[in-house]
């Protein structure tokens, strides 16, 4: 992923209206790497999202790498945003990230339906739960 969340915030500031911002979010989703269908399982599903969302993870050199997918264009873009915020960080870093603060900079909560907002924070909760599990494993070892 070449764009960072800082780049997205900067682009959002540049874009005048929400229609353009939504198009940009959809483009971010299209830029996600292909997600193998074999990972589209119930175990990898993020519950609490209106659309279907899947999230996989692995620990590489002490950092958690997340990959995600959704069956809805706008949600796929939101998955991309969440991955920009959390992926490729240590479990300890992930646990301390305030996603709401970052997403507030984008103004998303005011422009998403309550169901989409709930889904967004369901993704955040699942990611933090995964990071906590990794943190427990690394501190126990």
PATORSE-525194 format. One line per 5 residues: number of its first residue (from 1); their letters; for each residue x, y, z of N, C-alpha, C. Coordinates in Angstrom, 3 decimals. Layout:
! residues N
NUM) a) X:Y:Z:X:Y:Z:X:Y:Z | ...
***
This chain:
! residues 141
1) xxxxx) 0.857:-1.173:0.000:0.000:0.000:0.000:0.899:1.230:0.000 | 0.855:2.006:-1.043:1.762:3.143:-1.135:1.227:4.376:-0.419 | -0.090:4.526:-0.351:-0.651:5.690:0.328:-0.705:5.452:1.826 | -0.497:6.536:2.567:-0.604:6.462:4.018:-1.886:7.159:4.450 | -2.248:6.980:5.694:-3.446:7.647:6.197:-3.257:9.163:6.174
6) xxxxx) -2.022:9.633:6.345:-1.741:11.077:6.254:-2.018:11.592:4.846 | -1.659:10.795:3.838:-1.952:11.163:2.442:-3.461:11.267:2.224 | -4.198:10.335:2.802:-5.654:10.331:2.641:-6.261:11.573:3.288 | -5.797:11.902:4.492:-6.305:13.093:5.183:-6.031:14.335:4.348 | -4.831:14.414:3.781:-4.459:15.553:2.930:-5.357:15.615:1.684
11) xxxxx) -5.585:14.482:1.056:-6.446:14.437:-0.132:-7.876:14.825:0.229 | -8.369:14.341:1.364:-9.720:14.699:1.815:-9.850:16.205:1.990 | -8.817:16.834:2.543:-8.843:18.293:2.725:-8.926:19.006:1.380 | -8.306:18.422:0.361:-8.276:19.007:-0.972:-9.615:18.840:-1.701 | -10.264:17.694:-1.504:-11.528:17.419:-2.202:-12.652:18.258:-1.606
16) xxxxx) -13.436:18.862:-2.479:-14.460:19.816:-2.048:-15.712:19.176:-1.462 | -16.215:18.118:-2.093:-17.496:17.592:-1.614:-17.409:16.095:-1.323 | -18.437:15.619:-0.638:-18.427:14.231:-0.196:-18.597:13.245:-1.338 | -19.214:13.640:-2.412:-19.321:12.727:-3.549:-17.923:12.375:-4.061 | -17.054:13.390:-4.168:-15.672:13.145:-4.598:-14.908:12.321:-3.560
21) xxxxx) -15.167:12.576:-2.295:-14.497:11.819:-1.231:-14.922:10.353:-1.262 | -16.213:10.108:-1.494:-16.682:8.722:-1.611:-16.023:8.022:-2.799 | -15.923:8.722:-3.924:-15.256:8.148:-5.106:-13.808:7.799:-4.776 | -13.160:8.682:-4.030:-11.767:8.452:-3.629:-11.671:7.222:-2.717 | -12.586:7.097:-1.769:-12.592:5.931:-0.879:-12.772:4.651:-1.693
26) xxxxx) -13.661:4.682:-2.683:-13.868:3.517:-3.549:-12.584:3.190:-4.312 | -11.883:4.223:-4.791:-10.607:4.002:-5.490:-9.579:3.354:-4.565 | -9.547:3.777:-3.303:-8.635:3.157:-2.337:-8.944:1.669:-2.202 | -10.225:1.338:-2.189:-10.628:-0.067:-2.109:-10.206:-0.858:-3.329 | -10.309:-0.237:-4.487:-9.895:-0.923:-5.727:-8.394:-1.190:-5.740
31) xxxxx) -7.638:-0.379:-5.007:-6.183:-0.526:-4.976:-5.718:-1.616:-4.005 | -6.637:-2.158:-3.210:-6.247:-3.238:-2.297:-5.745:-4.432:-3.097 | -4.751:-5.139:-2.560:-4.292:-6.342:-3.252:-5.405:-7.387:-3.317 | -5.321:-8.258:-4.311:-6.310:-9.326:-4.441:-6.338:-10.162:-3.168 | -7.520:-10.559:-2.785:-7.747:-11.333:-1.566:-8.202:-12.714:-1.995
36) xxxxx) -7.438:-13.720:-1.645:-7.745:-15.084:-2.068:-9.074:-15.546:-1.462 | -9.928:-16.085:-2.314:-11.254:-16.534:-1.868:-11.190:-17.587:-0.770 | -10.090:-18.324:-0.692:-9.991:-19.362:0.347:-10.011:-18.758:1.753 | -9.733:-17.444:1.867:-9.763:-16.775:3.171:-11.132:-16.179:3.498 | -12.063:-16.281:2.567:-13.407:-15.741:2.799:-14.224:-16.770:3.572
41) xxxxx) -13.817:-16.974:4.814:-14.444:-17.973:5.675:-15.136:-17.282:6.846 | -15.970:-18.033:7.516:-16.671:-17.509:8.695:-15.665:-17.088:9.769 | -14.597:-17.853:9.905:-13.568:-17.550:10.909:-12.923:-16.181:10.674 | -12.773:-15.787:9.415:-12.126:-14.512:9.070:-13.112:-13.363:8.906 | -14.371:-13.656:9.064:-15.409:-12.641:8.863:-15.444:-11.665:10.033
46) xxxxx) -15.676:-10.395:9.709:-15.857:-9.366:10.730:-17.357:-9.202:10.922 | -17.838:-9.552:12.092:-19.268:-9.432:12.376:-19.565:-8.025:12.865 | -20.774:-7.561:12.587:-21.148:-6.198:12.958:-21.154:-5.277:11.756 | -20.701:-5.787:10.624:-20.712:-5.018:9.379:-21.954:-5.424:8.581 | -22.601:-4.454:7.958:-23.758:-4.740:7.119:-23.319:-5.555:5.907
51) xxxxx) -22.239:-5.121:5.284:-21.656:-5.851:4.157:-20.751:-6.940:4.720 | -20.416:-7.877:3.863:-19.506:-8.926:4.319:-18.073:-8.405:4.249 | -17.341:-8.590:5.343:-15.950:-8.149:5.448:-15.141:-9.309:6.017 | -13.976:-9.539:5.418:-13.060:-10.565:5.904:-11.727:-9.914:6.209 | -11.069:-10.435:7.228:-9.796:-9.890:7.668:-8.871:-11.044:8.025
56) xxxxx) -7.667:-11.024:7.456:-6.660:-12.014:7.835:-5.439:-11.274:8.359 | -4.597:-12.002:9.065:-3.446:-11.371:9.707:-2.315:-12.369:9.868 | -1.117:-11.828:9.965:0.046:-12.640:10.303:1.061:-11.742:10.991 | 1.886:-12.345:11.824:2.934:-11.623:12.527:4.234:-11.833:11.766 | 4.830:-10.739:11.285:6.068:-10.802:10.514:7.069:-9.840:11.147
61) xxxxx) 8.176:-10.374:11.617:9.218:-9.554:12.243:8.657:-8.654:13.341 | 7.760:-9.202:14.142:7.213:-8.462:15.274:6.100:-7.490:14.935 | 5.720:-7.425:13.649:4.649:-6.517:13.236:3.477:-7.321:12.685 | 2.277:-6.815:12.937:1.079:-7.497:12.449:0.731:-6.948:11.069 | 0.630:-7.838:10.117:0.251:-7.481:8.754:-1.195:-7.940:8.557
66) xxxxx) -2.051:-6.987:8.200:-3.460:-7.292:7.959:-3.759:-7.197:6.472 | -4.664:-8.047:6.023:-5.226:-7.957:4.675:-6.730:-8.086:4.835 | -7.463:-7.389:3.972:-8.907:-7.429:4.113:-9.631:-7.337:2.787 | -10.918:-7.621:2.850:-11.766:-7.635:1.657:-13.206:-7.392:2.079 | -13.985:-6.842:1.176:-15.423:-6.696:1.377:-16.124:-6.920:0.052
71) xxxxx) -17.396:-7.273:0.139:-18.188:-7.463:-1.073:-18.892:-6.177:-1.503 | -18.630:-5.059:-0.821:-19.230:-3.764:-1.177:-18.119:-2.754:-1.468 | -18.262:-1.989:-2.540:-17.208:-1.068:-2.980:-16.811:-0.058:-1.914 | -17.772:0.639:-1.338:-17.443:1.674:-0.356:-16.815:1.046:0.886 | -17.312:-0.113:1.282:-16.768:-0.783:2.470:-15.355:-1.280:2.198
76) xxxxx) -15.101:-1.720:0.981:-13.741:-2.135:0.622:-12.786:-0.953:0.785 | -13.243:0.238:0.437:-12.443:1.441:0.649:-12.228:1.727:2.124 | -13.261:1.507:2.928:-13.128:1.693:4.378:-12.158:0.667:4.966 | -12.193:-0.556:4.440:-11.223:-1.578:4.852:-9.815:-1.070:4.557 | -9.627:-0.496:3.379:-8.328:0.047:3.000:-7.858:1.104:4.007
81) xxxxx) -8.762:1.998:4.401:-8.412:3.024:5.396:-7.986:2.388:6.716 | -8.752:1.415:7.171:-8.443:0.748:8.441:-7.084:0.050:8.357 | -6.796:-0.584:7.222:-5.503:-1.251:7.059:-4.360:-0.242:7.078 | -4.577:0.932:6.481:-3.551:1.982:6.518:-3.243:2.398:7.952 | -4.268:2.443:8.774:-4.090:2.871:10.162:-3.369:1.801:10.985
86) xxxxx) -3.715:0.536:10.784:-3.265:-0.507:11.708:-2.208:-1.476:11.191 | -2.154:-1.735:9.897:-1.265:-2.785:9.403:0.201:-2.377:9.491 | 1.053:-3.382:9.642:2.505:-3.199:9.663:2.972:-2.422:10.898 | 2.304:-2.687:12.017:2.690:-2.084:13.294:2.814:-3.200:14.328 | 3.504:-2.914:15.413:3.629:-3.914:16.471:2.291:-4.055:17.192
91) xxxxx) 2.072:-5.192:17.834:0.836:-5.341:18.603:0.653:-4.215:19.633 | 1.723:-3.831:20.307:1.629:-2.760:21.312:1.201:-1.439:20.674 | 1.736:-1.137:19.493:1.336:0.095:18.794:-0.143:0.041:18.419 | -0.576:-1.086:17.894:-1.970:-1.239:17.452:-2.930:-1.019:18.614 | -2.605:-1.591:19.755:-3.480:-1.488:20.926:-3.672:-0.035:21.348
96) xxxxx) -2.635:0.790:21.166:-2.715:2.182:21.645:-3.257:3.169:20.612 | -3.423:2.743:19.375:-3.920:3.654:18.331:-5.364:4.045:18.615 | -5.636:5.343:18.514:-7.003:5.851:18.658:-7.573:6.051:17.251 | -8.229:5.024:16.746:-8.767:5.077:15.380:-9.825:6.157:15.245 | -10.615:6.359:16.297:-11.681:7.366:16.235:-11.083:8.751:15.965
101) xxxxx) -9.966:9.051:16.602:-9.315:10.354:16.397:-8.894:10.519:14.935 | -8.285:9.487:14.379:-7.853:9.540:12.980:-9.052:9.654:12.047 | -10.075:8.857:12.285:-11.258:8.885:11.424:-12.021:10.195:11.565 | -11.961:10.812:12.754:-12.584:12.133:12.946:-11.945:13.174:12.036 | -10.635:13.044:11.805:-9.939:13.986:10.910:-10.496:13.899:9.493
106) xxxxx) -11.022:12.738:9.149:-11.627:12.549:7.828:-13.101:12.953:7.816 | -13.698:13.097:8.991:-15.111:13.458:9.075:-16.044:12.334:8.668 | -15.554:11.110:8.707:-16.340:9.978:8.207:-17.613:9.724:8.998 | -17.534:9.802:10.315:-18.700:9.436:11.126:-19.931:10.265:10.791 | -19.708:11.519:10.421:-20.831:12.406:10.088:-21.447:12.062:8.733
111) xxxxx) -20.705:11.324:7.910:-21.146:11.083:6.537:-21.396:9.614:6.208 | -21.286:8.757:7.207:-21.605:7.347:7.003:-22.886:7.024:7.754 | -23.603:6.040:7.276:-24.801:5.602:7.997:-24.359:5.004:9.336 | -25.251:4.999:10.321:-24.902:4.384:11.609:-24.450:2.931:11.457 | -25.057:2.190:10.540:-24.660:0.789:10.325:-23.232:0.688:9.789
116) xxxxx) -22.874:1.578:8.845:-21.509:1.569:8.305:-20.510:1.962:9.388 | -20.882:2.960:10.205:-20.003:3.386:11.297:-19.800:2.238:12.279 | -20.877:1.532:12.620:-20.754:0.364:13.503:-19.833:-0.682:12.892 | -19.976:-0.909:11.600:-19.122:-1.868:10.911:-17.662:-1.465:10.949 | -17.421:-0.179:10.762:-16.058:0.352:10.806:-15.424:0.056:12.161
121) xxxxx) -16.170:0.326:13.222:-15.619:0.107:14.555:-15.627:-1.364:14.957 | -16.417:-2.194:14.274:-16.308:-3.647:14.459:-14.969:-4.130:13.907 | -14.550:-3.556:12.771:-13.233:-3.890:12.217:-12.137:-3.488:13.196 | -12.248:-2.275:13.739:-11.252:-1.778:14.697:-11.189:-2.711:15.909 | -12.348:-3.101:16.432:-12.390:-3.976:17.610:-11.735:-5.325:17.318
126) xxxxx) -11.999:-5.881:16.130:-11.404:-7.177:15.779:-9.886:-7.048:15.662 | -9.425:-5.973:15.038:-7.985:-5.751:14.879:-7.314:-5.609:16.245 | -7.930:-4.855:17.137:-7.345:-4.673:18.472:-7.350:-5.982:19.258 | -8.374:-6.795:19.067:-8.433:-8.100:19.719:-7.305:-9.006:19.213 | -7.079:-8.989:17.917:-5.991:-9.771:17.316:-4.649:-9.289:17.861
131) xxxxx) -4.461:-7.971:17.909:-3.207:-7.403:18.417:-3.000:-7.774:19.884 | -4.068:-7.754:20.664:-3.970:-8.127:22.084:-3.542:-9.581:22.231 | -4.082:-10.443:21.382:-3.696:-11.859:21.418:-2.217:-12.016:21.075 | -1.755:-11.303:20.046:-0.331:-11.355:19.701:0.519:-10.782:20.827 | 0.076:-9.706:21.453:0.830:-9.087:22.549:0.951:-10.066:23.714
136) xxxxx) -0.120:-10.801:23.995:-0.091:-11.799:25.062:0.871:-12.926:24.761 | 0.918:-13.340:23.505:1.832:-14.406:23.088:3.274:-13.934:23.196 | 3.552:-12.707:22.716:4.938:-12.237:22.710:5.423:-11.924:24.120 | 4.532:-11.476:25.023:4.980:-11.178:26.381:5.105:-12.461:27.206 | 4.376:-13.505:26.808:4.450:-14.774:27.533:5.685:-15.576:27.130
141) x) 6.197:-15.276:25.920:7.308:-16.061:25.403:8.586:-15.633:25.987
***
